[in-house]
Amino acid sequence: MKNSQFIGQFFAFMALACFSCMSSNENTRPVPRAGVDESSAYQVSVNDMKVFTAHEPCYGDTIFATAICEIDGKSTIRINFKEQISSYSIKPKSKAIAGWLEHNTLTFEIDKPQMLLVEINHEKPLLLALLPLEHHQPDPESADVMWFGPGIHEPGPIYPTDGQTIYLAPGALVKGRIYGDGVKNVKVTGRGILDARGYTSKPDKICAIEFKNSDHIAIEGIGLRAGAWWQTLFVKCNDVSVGWMHLLSFGLNNDGIDIDGVTDFRAHDCFIGCGDDGFGWHAVNAEANGEPPTKNCLAENCVIYNVHAGNGLRVGASMETTLFRNIVFKNIDVLHHANAGIRSDHSDWALCEEIVFEHFYIEKPGRPIEIRIEKTRYSNDTGYRDERGHINGLYFKYVTANGGEVVLEGYDDNHLIENVHFIQCLNDGIPLDDISKIKVNNFVKNVVFE
């Protein structure tokens, strides 16, 4: 299959190779696309090289324009719009990127790879996935490589084996999903797109990418266009890395990156477009999975665009396990959220310790933070255990929000939220430096403002 796909896309590959060779700028590499129409609203160039800009109707009827390019170092981005520009924004706002206008052209500069969202006039948003250069591609002839070259492929469900690399080349559109159970040392990499529409299911809880009982999993650089249910899920896994992904799916229950019973997890430099929780970190079924702890998990340098339902991120609701410890969200921008920017509706019995939100930016006004221990419709209902949990050690460091109520509520004297730290946080420009600035109940203890 590898060889026929590779040879079958020979001319597309050679066109890409020739285009790259003609470029005098070795630090800029536009990523070609397959199976999508070109945008009629935006034309994008990076360092004077045209980048194909797609018009993408996403699952859930949300429309984006998308442009993907690999860069290294300082770059000039130029966006030609379909009409004269009267207003624009370059997000995340925390990056303070200044642009300049000339009629229908917006220009700005950046100094490193990153995920950006540009909004012009009242047009649908433009996602710029500005990725680092890909220096090492696997050998397409290797027995341990499943290679998808430029063009459209429809393998359906993909089941990786130990030590395998699934490679989506620039310009590849792969229609299917990825599922691994009990595998080790698996990589999913490249600059192509996995389109799982038609291969996922809400009733059967089938995700676009899912790994269970697996170790040493790395997903890097690809795009994901998911269908029904969660976009990615990792259950009872160890040593997982998810980086430089751009995910776009906006239907009901379209969580972005979910984990359950995972240790040593890192998500970094991703754009998460989602119709439900951007990050959904939880424990949903103790009866089936046991009660494995979730420990040492980090999300950093990620951008979340949550619409329809859910939250920027959610620790919970189901927490049917013993322990969540050392959970860190760092340098996170929530551009849009449906319910809360940061939410934990802790509905079961886990002890949560050392939960950190650091350099966290919530752009949309509304409820920025909501942390509750409570019995909800998500609490265990099988009879396995009916118990509330505890939160000890909650840190908000340099969190910036744009208005709305900050809420902390424990359950009772034995199920508290305690040892809470607000360190140089702002809400609507006002420092969160006193208990009067937040809403708490009697089961929240030792709140410290620094």
Secondary structure, DSSP 4 states (H G I P E B T S, - for coil): -HHHHHHHTHHHHHHHHHHHHH-S-TTEEEPP--S-EEPSSEEEEETTEEE-EEEEEPTTS-EEEEEEEEE-S-EEEEEEESS--S-EEEE-GGG---EEEETTEEEEEESS-EEEEEEETTSPPEEEEEEEP---PPPTT-TTEEEE-SEEEEEEEE---TT-EEEE-TTEEEEEEEEEES-EEEEEEES-EEE-TTS-BTTTTB-SEEEES-EEEEEES-EEE--SS-SEEEES-EEEEEES-EEEE-STT--SEEEES-EEEEEES-EEEESS-SEEEEE--HHHH----EEEEEEEEEEEEE-SSS-SEEEEEEE-SSEEEEEEEEEEEEEE-SSEEEEEEE-S--EEEEEEEEEEEE-SSSEEEEEEE---TTS--SSS-----EEEEEEEEEEEE-SS-EEEE--BTTB-EEEEEEES-EETTEE--SGGGSEE-TTEEEEEE-
